[in-house]
Amino acid sequence: MLEYIFNSLILLFSVLIFTFLIGTGSAYLVSFFEFPFSNFFKWALILSFAVPPYIYAYSLTAFFENYGTAYTILKNLFGEANYNESIPKFDGLFGVIISISFSLYAYVYILARASFLYQPQNLIDLGKNLGFTKFKTLYSIILPAARPAIVAGLSLVAMETLAEFGAVDFFSINTLTTGIYNSWIAFDDLAFANQLSFFLLLFIFALFILENLSRKKARYHMNSRGGFKQKQKIKLSGKKAVAAFMFCFLVFFLSFLFPLSQMMYWTIKFPENLFDLKIIDLLINTLYLVVLSSLVLIIFALISNYGNRVTKNKTLNILSTLSISGYAIPGVILAVAFITFIAWFDESIVKTYGFLSIKKVFIGSILGLVIVYFIRFYSLAFNGIKSGYEKINISVDESSYLLGYSKRKTFMNIHIPFLRNSLLFVFILISLEIIRELPITLILRPFNFETFATTAYISASEDLLEAAAVPSLFLILIATSFIIVTSKYILRDKDE
Amino acid sequence: MNKNYFEIKNVDFSVGGKTKVKNVSFSIENEGDVICLLGPSGIGKTTILRTIAGLEKIKKGSIKLNGKTISSEHINIEPENRNISLAFQDNSLFPHYTVEKNILLGSNRNKEKSKKRLSLKEIVDLLDIFHILNKYPHEISAGEAQRASLARSLITQPDLLLLDEPLSNVDQSFKEEIQVRLKKILHQLKITTIIVTHDSYEAFYLGSKCGIILNQGLKQFDDPYKVYHFPNSIEVVNFLNRGILIPAKVTGKKTLENWDLGTIEGNFIKEYPKGSNVQLLLQPEDLEHDDTSNLKLEVVDRKFRGTNFIYTLKTPSNTLIPVFVHSHHIHQHEVDEKFGIKRPIHIDHIVCF
């Protein structure tokens, strides 16, 4: 038990430090300075979202393992030799830390950048006026003002890190999440799985409170119309420009280009894997899950938000708040809890009253998957639509009523057109999560129903990394295209 | 039979469970009349408009429009079914539609009505918003948004138009022009209107009647001339802030005496027994300047207001009195100089409390 907690804590703190440095550093550079390709990096740095930690872990191993890609490169450049000993090995806990950090730093990057962007120019001018150096302005003005946003970003990273399953499992590190999965799947020890879940939820709960607190403070940064003054970016030249470029390029390369090129390399090197896989089936399965779940989530979240807005009912409000806490619970716990609940319900209620077993309806079925996705991702849908709704002043509704529009017409003619962009954003955000999602899909999917994520995982867990490359590559490409479509919403700039 | 076009009877106006204005009663006699509600910020003027529009409910009293009860303890006709238009003070334009589309959304209402309707062009010309028609609300200034919102309300040709501080964000230079155009169009189209404002000049100009809302109540509801010249309470005097109250003793049917100014003549609007001690309302235009007068007071301040100066004079008993002097007056008096007041002092209508 102690090992699980210890590993989880080491992993958590290391990832937090890494993501803080990478995320805040790159956000600071692209927000305050102009250097070659700075506008490109502004959105390119969010592409790392397309690479889930487990695929990053596969790439890391594939590149640095004995006779891996690094070995091949060295051999082609310098001829045959025993390079294996001099090539560093990024595996074990360190490998997990690197994989998760490069995959998740974008949470910190996006929130820190948004906060930097909306920091009043006069605060920074004040620093200059007081004779502060750039570094002093950074640590005494810019960072403290962005603290709530950075903490919010780090809290999201922390929750995702504690919930991470694929990469941790791949490197065989015993953390709370893998502990729950293994004790339940391999040892059928539900009691131990529950104990581990309790600790994990305790950590998550603490983080959830921290994140909520910092989010409340983050509202401080919102500016009203006209209050935003576009910041004058400092143009860098010479060594400073090169250094800024190199930092951002390195982050972009390591977080996105490296795993992408590794997967492409293997797909090209072992083309037979491409033909062995039923790509169309995987694509259909993945998109089927994505579209179905997203639609269900969006419809419920839309109705719930609309209900809250129109009725202002306190009970409905509390229910909504409760229902969005699912995002904080790791997928593996949700899946296990769902199965446990259905099994209990089936045994003690359904069978007692002589009904047919409902297990098959919910476990190993699309319905079960959609339900658990719903619990896990409802907060994304709810909050995404809520933030869209918050931009519609209540007097807009009232104006509509006063123009003779009924509540239904107001919803259809005023709300829906206004929320169109938010709905698209939410749809893609949920899709992105479901495409990358691993433990829930793995545990609850119907027999013989595979997605890109599960196929990659199964191949990797069978030590067939090269076979994992093809589904991983497709997953990255689909996720990348989704991110590109939504990038302008993710990087909402008032100056654009 | 009730002949009033619009009527509010004993209504308590509340928002969020908190009563803002109590026991209000007033009426609008004829269709097409314009009335103004005047009061300081936060007093509940907007709550009154929102309630009339149906956005807030009432627990006491009744509101009738055209003989039909639209709000009471038991009746609450939904806002969309009232044909009452409210132009909000803040920007309530639909952010995802252009200004033109915003205005046209209102034009679909009451198509069957036979009375003259304003075309988009007429309304655009009236409010001078042609240049913003194709813009989105976030691309225009607060004043332009307010005019666009006003346009949307006007085009609906409502049974009752409610305007909440309609020109508060409009530039001063443009405000008077808009006021003139607005008054003309409301009159032409016979749109019954209630305007809420904290600008007394706007209220006096636009409204055929003015209601003064102070301290949770409607203190006076009368035509603007009477509200200004015959305020019915010290509260209203203080709110309009256009005069001061000085102690005086009634000495006859048409005279009273003040320690500093001596005898004051005029017509009492209310009778007081001889010998009564009263508070006399002295407005800046009540006293006349006369350099040759032997009644001299000390100048403590002078404000230039374009067409006139307002001198603040100190009496021997340290009372500060405002006096208007035409700005073309031959010479100006500096602070600390003496300033003559014409005697005998004659005030056309004497208001006392």
Contacts between the chains, C-beta under 8 A, distances in Angstrom:
chain1	res1	chain2	res2	distance
A	225	B	138	6.8
A	391	B	95	7.3
A	392	B	95	7.3
A	393	B	90	7.1
A	393	B	91	7.5
A	393	B	92	6.3
A	395	B	88	4.8
A	395	B	90	6.2
A	395	B	92	3.8
A	396	B	92	5.6
A	396	B	93	7.7
A	396	B	94	5.9
A	396	B	95	7.3
A	398	B	50	7.8
A	398	B	53	7.6
A	398	B	55	5.4
A	398	B	79	7.0
A	398	B	86	7.4
A	398	B	88	7.5
A	398	B	92	7.1
A	399	B	86	7.5
A	399	B	88	6.7
A	399	B	92	4.5
A	399	B	93	7.8
A	399	B	94	7.5
A	399	B	149	7.8
A	399	B	152	7.7
A	400	B	94	7.6
A	401	B	54	7.7
A	401	B	55	7.5
A	401	B	78	7.2
A	401	B	79	4.0
A	401	B	80	4.6
A	402	B	53	5.9
A	402	B	55	8.0
A	402	B	79	5.4
A	402	B	80	7.3
A	402	B	82	7.9
A	402	B	84	6.7
A	402	B	85	5.6
A	402	B	86	5.2
A	403	B	80	7.9
A	403	B	85	7.5
A	403	B	105	5.8
A	403	B	106	5.1
A	403	B	109	6.1
A	403	B	152	7.4
A	403	B	156	6.4
A	404	B	80	5.2
A	404	B	81	7.9
A	404	B	83	7.3
A	404	B	108	7.7
A	404	B	109	4.6
A	404	B	156	7.7
A	405	B	80	6.0
A	406	B	78	8.0
A	406	B	80	5.5
A	414	B	94	6.0
A	417	B	96	5.5
A	418	B	94	7.3
A	418	B	95	6.6
A	418	B	96	4.6
A	420	B	96	8.0
